[in-house]
Amino acid sequence: MSPTGFKITREEIQHNDKSVTVFHLFGWVDAQSEEKIFSTAEVSYSQQGSRYLIINLEDVQMLTSAGIRVLQRIYRLYHSTETIGLKICSAPAQAYHALALTGFLQTVPMYENLQAALIAYDL
């Protein structure tokens, strides 16, 4: 188990005419949490019909390469030609730095907070 553990919570927010799923991640996003995160996203997408997802990284203590890999997998799941269904918000400095270095932020929008990410779905 990761030194600080991992937890994921899910909520649905009605924003204008859209239902937006929000994952709140807590602790370490690494190889040990990778499959739990992806399976939660897969169930949300295929079984619950989620098409708009915000991943809130505010309480992430560590984002490893496996964590970035799972974010890429979720991006591919939620991305279509009509819309980019994945947004990320509230990344701590170390997570933001890792995402920027890998080029991930060139394809997936990052927002300062959850409210800003929700507003971005108005476009």
C-alpha positions in Angstrom: 0.0 0.0 0.0 1.2 3.5 -0.7 2.6 5.4 2.3 -0.5 7.6 2.6 -3.1 5.4 1.1 -5.6 6.3 -1.5 -9.3 7.1 -1.7 -11.7 8.2 -4.5 -15.1 9.7 -4.1 -17.6 10.3 -6.9 -20.3 12.9 -7.2 -22.7 14.1 -9.9 -23.3 17.8 -10.4 -26.0 19.2 -12.5 -24.6 22.1 -14.4 -26.9 23.9 -16.9 -28.0 21.2 -19.2 -25.2 18.7 -18.4 -24.7 16.1 -15.7 -21.0 16.3 -14.8 -19.3 13.5 -12.9 -16.6 14.6 -10.4 -13.9 12.3 -9.0 -12.2 13.6 -5.9 -8.9 11.8 -5.5 -7.1 11.7 -2.1 -3.6 10.4 -1.3 -1.2 8.8 -3.7 -2.1 8.3 -7.4 0.2 5.6 -8.3 0.4 2.0 -9.6 -1.5 0.7 -6.6 -4.4 3.1 -7.2 -4.3 3.0 -11.0 -6.8 0.2 -11.6 -9.3 1.4 -9.0 -9.3 4.9 -10.6 -9.7 3.5 -14.1 -12.4 0.9 -13.2 -14.4 3.7 -11.5 -14.1 5.8 -14.6 -15.1 2.9 -16.8 -18.2 2.1 -14.8 -19.2 5.8 -14.8 -18.8 5.9 -18.6 -20.2 2.6 -19.7 -22.8 1.7 -17.1 -23.8 5.1 -15.7 -23.7 7.1 -18.9 -21.2 9.8 -17.7 -19.8 11.8 -20.6 -18.4 14.8 -18.7 -15.8 14.1 -16.1 -13.7 16.4 -13.9 -10.9 14.9 -11.8 -10.2 17.0 -8.7 -6.6 16.6 -7.7 -6.7 19.0 -4.7 -6.0 16.3 -2.1 -3.4 14.3 -4.1 -0.2 14.0 -2.2 1.8 12.2 -4.9 1.2 11.7 -8.7 3.6 9.1 -10.2 4.0 8.0 -13.8 1.4 5.3 -13.2 -1.0 8.1 -12.1 -0.3 10.0 -15.3 -0.8 6.8 -17.3 -4.3 6.3 -15.8 -5.2 9.9 -16.5 -4.2 9.2 -20.2 -6.4 6.1 -20.2 -9.4 8.0 -18.9 -8.8 10.7 -21.5 -9.0 8.2 -24.3 -12.2 6.8 -22.7 -13.9 10.2 -22.4 -12.6 11.9 -25.6 -14.6 12.0 -28.7 -14.5 14.1 -31.9 -17.4 16.3 -30.6 -16.1 17.1 -27.1 -13.3 16.6 -24.7 -15.2 15.0 -21.8 -12.3 15.1 -19.3 -11.1 18.1 -17.4 -8.7 18.3 -14.4 -8.8 20.8 -11.6 -7.0 21.9 -8.4 -3.7 20.2 -9.0 -1.1 20.8 -6.2 2.2 22.2 -7.5 4.1 18.9 -7.8 1.2 17.2 -9.7 0.8 20.2 -12.0 4.6 20.2 -12.7 4.5 16.5 -13.5 1.5 16.9 -15.9 3.2 19.9 -17.6 6.5 18.1 -18.0 4.9 15.1 -19.7 2.9 17.3 -22.1 -0.4 16.0 -20.7 -1.7 19.6 -20.3 -1.4 20.2 -24.0 -4.4 17.9 -24.6 -6.4 17.9 -21.3 -7.6 21.2 -19.9 -6.5 22.1 -16.3 -8.5 24.5 -14.2 -7.6 26.3 -10.9 -10.7 25.0 -9.1 -13.8 22.9 -9.5 -16.0 25.9 -10.3 -13.8 27.0 -13.1 -13.9 23.5 -14.6 -17.7 23.4 -14.4 -18.0 26.8 -16.1 -15.7 25.6 -18.9 -18.4 23.1 -19.9 -20.6 26.0 -20.9 -18.7 26.4 -24.2 
